[in-house]
Amino acid sequence: MPKPNLVACYSMTGNTRRIADEVTIALQADGEDIREPHPRRGLAGVLRALFDALTRREPPIESIRRDPSDYDLLVLSGPVWAGRLASPVRSYARQRAAKARRIAFMCTEGGRGEAQAFAELSSLCRRTPEATLVITAEQIKNANYHEAVQRFASSLLPAKPS
Ligand SMILES: Cc1cc2nc3c(=O)[nH]c(=O)nc-3n(C[C@H](O)[C@H](O)[C@H](O)COP(=O)(O)O)c2cc1C
């Protein structure tokens, strides 16, 4: 019997982590932090992030604790970089996401690029997600995302018997 839900998240500056934590609670999910051996900090980290995004690099990530194939649903989440998928999410998706039974995507961004990021994720996971959620940095600043998170989570949970 698979466990219900897993939320895997990469976050460089905390925005995606904030939303992923709320999604994790709403789905009563387990969490997987996608971490790098050398975290990106400061200007050098931003430049490395841009380079990796533009070259579609797949950087090393630390070992993954939870196997998506043990779960019914995987929510894969990360920020948009240079109109593309954040590179550590690409590495995770390549290594593990195709094993998931059901899949959904969440990203945070300044305001553009989610379509290309989600298209690449779909291709890496070899399927279309059941649901997607995009939250902008502005929404996070104004704490204007709770309803969107609840809608996203409800669309993924089994319907309650009436
Ligand atoms: C290197 C880099 C590139 C970015 N490129 C984009 C972009 O192309 N489009 C966009 O809307 N936001 C872009 N952003 C903004 C981030 O997607 C946004 O701030 C996000 O919420 C950061 O998530 P995090 O705090 O989880 O790392 C970029 C940020 C960084 C650091």
Ligand as a Chemical Component Dictionary entry (heavy atoms), coordinates in Angstrom:
data_LIG
# 
_chem_comp.id                   LIG 
_chem_comp.type                 NON-POLYMER 
_chem_comp.pdbx_formal_charge   0 
_chem_comp.three_letter_code    LIG 
# 
loop_
_chem_comp_atom.comp_id 
_chem_comp_atom.atom_id 
_chem_comp_atom.alt_atom_id 
_chem_comp_atom.type_symbol 
_chem_comp_atom.charge 
_chem_comp_atom.model_Cartn_x 
_chem_comp_atom.model_Cartn_y 
_chem_comp_atom.model_Cartn_z 
_chem_comp_atom.pdbx_ordinal 
LIG C1  C1  C 0 19.226 33.168 -10.893 1  
LIG C2  C2  C 0 17.778 33.583 -10.838 2  
LIG C3  C3  C 0 17.039 33.663 -12.009 3  
LIG C4  C4  C 0 15.687 34.031 -11.967 4  
LIG N1  N1  N 0 14.983 34.067 -13.132 5  
LIG C5  C5  C 0 13.663 34.349 -13.094 6  
LIG C6  C6  C 0 12.881 34.320 -14.294 7  
LIG O1  O1  O 0 13.352 34.031 -15.391 8  
LIG N2  N2  N 0 11.562 34.609 -14.204 9  
LIG C7  C7  C 0 10.976 34.940 -13.019 10 
LIG O2  O2  O 0 9.794  35.210 -13.024 11 
LIG N3  N3  N 0 11.682 34.970 -11.861 12 
LIG C8  C8  C 0 13.004 34.659 -11.874 13 
LIG N4  N4  N 0 13.732 34.667 -10.713 14 
LIG C9  C9  C 0 13.045 34.950 -9.445  15 
LIG C10 C10 C 0 12.748 33.660 -8.658  16 
LIG O3  O3  O 0 12.114 32.675 -9.469  17 
LIG C11 C11 C 0 11.817 33.942 -7.463  18 
LIG O4  O4  O 0 12.359 34.953 -6.662  19 
LIG C12 C12 C 0 11.575 32.696 -6.643  20 
LIG O5  O5  O 0 10.459 32.883 -5.819  21 
LIG C13 C13 C 0 12.781 32.321 -5.793  22 
LIG O6  O6  O 0 12.482 31.130 -5.122  23 
LIG P1  P1  P 0 13.348 30.603 -3.883  24 
LIG O7  O7  O 0 13.312 31.672 -2.837  25 
LIG O8  O8  O 0 12.632 29.365 -3.451  26 
LIG O9  O9  O 0 14.739 30.339 -4.346  27 
LIG C14 C14 C 0 15.074 34.331 -10.725 28 
LIG C15 C15 C 0 15.833 34.273 -9.548  29 
LIG C16 C16 C 0 17.161 33.895 -9.595  30 
LIG C17 C17 C 0 17.974 33.818 -8.319  31 
# 
loop_
_chem_comp_bond.comp_id 
_chem_comp_bond.atom_id_1 
_chem_comp_bond.atom_id_2 
_chem_comp_bond.value_order 
_chem_comp_bond.pdbx_ordinal 
LIG C1  C2  SING 1  
LIG C2  C3  SING 2  
LIG C2  C16 DOUB 3  
LIG C3  C4  DOUB 4  
LIG C4  N1  SING 5  
LIG C4  C14 SING 6  
LIG N1  C5  DOUB 7  
LIG C5  C6  SING 8  
LIG C5  C8  SING 9  
LIG C6  O1  DOUB 10 
LIG C6  N2  SING 11 
LIG N2  C7  SING 12 
LIG C7  O2  DOUB 13 
LIG C7  N3  SING 14 
LIG N3  C8  DOUB 15 
LIG C8  N4  SING 16 
LIG N4  C9  SING 17 
LIG N4  C14 SING 18 
LIG C9  C10 SING 19 
LIG C10 O3  SING 20 
LIG C10 C11 SING 21 
LIG C11 O4  SING 22 
LIG C11 C12 SING 23 
LIG C12 O5  SING 24 
LIG C12 C13 SING 25 
LIG C13 O6  SING 26 
LIG O6  P1  SING 27 
LIG P1  O7  DOUB 28 
LIG P1  O8  SING 29 
LIG P1  O9  SING 30 
LIG C14 C15 DOUB 31 
LIG C15 C16 SING 32 
LIG C16 C17 SING 33 
# 
